[in-house]
């Protein structure tokens, strides 16, 4: 197993301020991603700032954002990402049935926009070129800034997924792995 040390107990006062800001914007102190990144506090801060923009200050609808995140988590089978976002998805308006369909790997054909969001995510996850008709449809539905934000959300969470898998981030207390 590969783990990055949790440096939280040894942070400098400046790094403690950075971590407090990160935790404050998210409302929780989960083990894993940001604790690992705090081994390089400036990187953690900037990574968190991008995440804050993408999650809390962007132009993309919350349901679309959370569907994209869940699709990344499901397709790469990243329990850490799935478990830390399924409640966000519910709060964003995704129904328990739709979330269960994503978890089961079912296509969301009853929701054409959602199906296109999943298709876009899968193109990025497979490192494929995005088909122009798909891009055009999503730009029409979300605006160009919304489409750009969606694309970055998918790839930001793809990066988190890679880190979570590579360093085997532990699940927060009370969460379980839906993929095992």
RALIN-V825024 format. One record per helix or strand. SS is the DSSP state (hx for helix, st for strand). FROM is the first residue (numbers start at 1). LEN is the number of residues. Records with the same first field share a line. If there is no record, write none. Layout:
SS->FROM-LEN / FROM-LEN
This chain:
hx->8-3 / 13-14 / 33-25 / 62-14 / 79-13 / 96-9 / 112-14 / 132-11 / 144-23
